[in-house]
Amino acid sequence: MSQPSPPTPSPNACSASCTLSSPAPPRENTPDASDGGSVPMTYSSPLYTSLLGSMDSPFAADAKMLANIPKEKNPRPLRSIFNDSAEYWVGPDDDVLRLVFPAKLHLEGRFNKSGEYFSLPEKDLNLGDIKSAKIQFEVLPLDDKEKDCPASAITCSQFALSLLSALHTDVEKARNASLDAVAIPPNVPFWRTYKKEDRYSLVVTTGAVFKDVLVNTTISREEATQHVGLISPSKARARANQALGKNDGKKPDVDHSWRICDLEDSKGRYSALLNKYNHLRGTAVQTPDVRDEHGARIHVSDYKTKLKEGAIVELEVILRL
């Protein structure tokens, strides 16, 4: 694979957070436009046309975008927007920086975590793991030999790796110069390295998979006024489940009511946790903004069937430290 000048991984790095992953239309055979020439619309595949449209985005990765990203006060906390202590890159307009580029899904890669257990550890699951679980996609820059891709899309995909490397280098230089060990970023790079194959993969993550994880079970004021005597933990959990509702074996509406107990569980890891913390059954599953070629959102339960190894996708990410 031909790639831009490779970054030099370091123990101090940053992470990319995925806000939108839009799989492009299926690949078809099209004329080779590797010389950058245009292809008549009547002969262009839907994928080729879609990628050309992506390149019109003001957020497409290129040298001009990199030159316009301010070095001063970047990255920085945006607590009023994200309500966390992380730092984010902003553009020249002081808005959150968004980066758009095409890439290929590498679902079989060692750093892909979009399966039924996402980023959860392989054993000894606890409540903290559930609260922090994320979906992680591994993607590859487009290869020079892609037949269905305009040259501009291939260039954009490959330049994204150089852009991320440059931003990471800026942070390291500034923070190492200050000798502030606390401020040096931890080892969470934008990319991962396959040393034997001498190549890089990009890694993007979504937000939390599970919403409103119940750690403590509570009752409402109305319930309290109707209840006399002490309430046991088991009764409290039962009330929480009743308030959240149960599916009673029925397949839920994938757009609205999926819960942790509805997910595929081939190794029984979810069920083991739910047997210990029964009130977690009501924990909602959040579906990230991952869409198919028709613009329809793909539910996490359908990733195994609707996301394909090597599929070309358009990614829109924000960069988080």
N, C-alpha and C positions, 0 to 999 in steps of 0.2 A: 504494500500500500504506500502510495506516495503521499507524504504529509508535509505540512509546513515545518520550519525549523523547530525541532522538538523542545519542549520545556525541560528544565532540569528539576525533577522532583526534589523536595526539601522536607525536612521534618516540620517546617512551619508553612502551613498552607491554608486554603480557604475552601468553601463549598458552594455549589450552585444549587439553588432551590427551584424546582420546576413548577411553574404556574399553569402552563398549558402545553399539552402534547397532542398535536393534530396529525394522525396518520393520513398520508396522502393517498390518492387513488391507486389501485393495483398497477403494477408495472406491466408494460406492453412493449413489443419491439417497435422501435422508431429509428429514423435516420440518425446517424452519428453526427452530432453537432459539436464535437470536441474542439473544432477550430473557432468556436464562438459565433459562427454564423447563425442566422435565424432559420427556423424550420417553418414551412407554410402551415397555417393553423389546421388545414384539412388533413395533414399527415402527422400532426403532433399527438402523442398519447395524452390522456388526461393527467398523468403524472407530470409529464414535461410541462404542460400548460400550467398546472398547479404550482410547480416550482418556480416558474417564471413570475407568477403572481406573488409568491413569497418574497422574491428579490425586490419587489416594489415597496416592501415595508420600510418605514423610517428607522426601524430597529434592527435591520439586517446587519450582521457582523461584517465590517469592512474597515479598511485603514482610516477612512474619514471619521467613522464613529469612534475609533480608538483615540484619534487625535483630539476629538472634542470632549472626551471624558475628563473632567477636572481632576488634577492631582491633589489640590488643596482640600482638606477636610473630607477626604474620600478614602475608605468608606467611613460611615458614621452612624450612630444610633438613630432610629426613626421610631421612637416609642409611641408617638401620637398616631402612627399608622399601623404598626405591627404589634404593639403592646408587648415587646420583649426587649432583652438586653443585647441582642445581636446588632451587628453593624451591616449597613447596606450601601452599595454604590449608587450614586445619583448622577444624572446627566447634567448637561450644561444649563438646563431649565430648572434645576433643583428638584425635579421629579425623580421617582424611583427609576433606576436604569433598567430597561428591558432589552433583552438580547434575543434576536431571532436567527435561527440557522437550521438547515436541514441536516439530517443524520440518519444512520441505519440502526434499527433496534438490534441489540445483541442479547437476546433473552437467554441464550445458553452460556453467557459469560459468567465468570465466577463472582463478579461484583453486581450482578443483577438480582434484585430482591423484590420482584413483582409477583411472586408465587403466592400460594395460599397462606403462608406464614409471614410474608413480607420481611421486615428487618428484625423480627423477633429472634431471640436466642433459641438454640436447638433444644434446650432442656431447662428445667427449673424456672418456668415462667412465673412472674409475679405482677402485682398491680402496676408497679413502676414501668415494667416492660410494655404493658398494654398502653399506658398513657403516652409513651414516647415512640410507639411503633410508627414507621413510615414506609412508604413505597419507594423503592429505589430502582431507577432504570439505568441500564448501561447501554451506551450508544457509541457508534463508530463514525468518524468523519467519512464522507463520501469518497470513494475511490476514483482515481482519474479515469478508470476504464468503464465507469457507469455509462451505459448506452442510452438510457432514458432520461438523462439529466443534462440540462443546459450547463455550459461551462461556468457561467456565473454562479450557479447553485453549488457546484463542486468547489469553486474558489471560496465562496462564503463559508461552506461547511469546514473546510480545512483551515481557513483563517481564524475561525472561532477558537481553535486550540491556541493559536499564537496570541490572540487577544486576551484570553484568560491567563496565559502565562505572563504576559506583560503586566496585567493588573496585579497579579500575585507578587511579581518581582517588586513593583512599586511599594507594596505594603511591607514586604520583608526589609527592603532597604531603609525605609523610614523608621521602622520599629527597632531594627537592629542598631541603627545609628543612635537611637535614644537610649539604648542599653536598658530598656524597661522590659524585663523578662516577663512580667505579667501581661504586657500588651502584645507580645509576640503570638501570632495565631497558632492554634494547635494543629496537629497533623490530620487535617480533613481536606485533602486536595480536591480540585475540580476534576482531576483525572486519576486514573490508576495505571500501573505499568505492568505489562506482560514482558518480563525480561527475556525469557527464552525466545519469544517471537519478535522481540525488539520493536514493540509498538505500544501505543497508548489507547486507552478507552476513556471516554468522558462519562461522568456520573451525574445524574440529576435526581433530586428527591422531591416528593410531594409533601404536603403538610401531614398532620397526624391522621392515621387511618381511622382511629376510633374517636368518637365525639362524646364529650361529657361522661368520662369514665367515673363511675360511682365508687368512691373510696369509703365514704361514711353514709350509712342509711339513715334518713331522717323522715319525720312525719310532718304534715302540714298543721297549721293552727286549728283548722276545722276538725282534723282527725284527733288532735289532742283533746279538744273539748268533748268529743264523743267517747273518749277512752278513759276507763277507770282502772287504776292499778298499774303495776309494772309491765313493761313490754320487753319480751325477750328478743335477742338478735335474730332468731329464726323468723319470728313474727314480723319484725321490722323489715327483713329482706322480702318476705312474702308480700307485705304491703307495697314495697317499692316495685316489685314485679307486677303486681296488680295495677298499680298506677301507670306503669309504662305499657301494659298490655302484653299479651302473649300471642304467639302465632299458632299454637296448637297443631303443629305439624303441617300447616298450610304454607305453600310457597309464597313469600312476601312480595310485595310490589318492589321491584329492584330500584325504582327511582326514588323511593321515599322511606321505606320501613325496614331495610335490611339491618340486621343486628349481628353481633358477634356469634351468636348461636346458629345463624343461618349460613355461615361460611363453610366451605369445604374443609374437612378435617381428617385427612387420610391417615394421619399418625396419632390422632386422638389427643393432641396437645391442647386444643381449645377446651375439649370436654373435661380434661383433667383439671384445668384451671377453673372451669365453671362449676365443677363439683365441689371445689374448695370455696369459691366465692360465687354463690348462686345469684347474688344481686347483679352480677356482671352480664347476665343474659339480656338485659335491656339495653346494653351499651350499643349505640348506633354506629354503623359503618359509613364513613364519609367517602363519596365517590369523587376523585379528582377530576379536573377538566381535561379528560382524555377523550378525543372524539375520532370517529371513523371518517371515511372519505365523503360521507354524506352530511357530516356535521352533527351526527347523533352521538350523544355521550355514551361511552362504553363503561358499563358497571364493572367493579372489581371482580365480581364473580364470573365475568365473561373474558377476562384477560387471556385465559388459557386457550380459548377457542378463537378469539377475534384478533389477538395480537400475534403476529408471525415473525419468526426469526428472519432478519434481513430486510424487513419492511422499511421503506423510506418514510420518515416522519418529519414534520416541521415542529421544532421546539421553540417555545417562548419562555425564557427563564428570567428570574431575577437573581442577582448575585449577593450572597449572604456570607458574612464572616462570623 
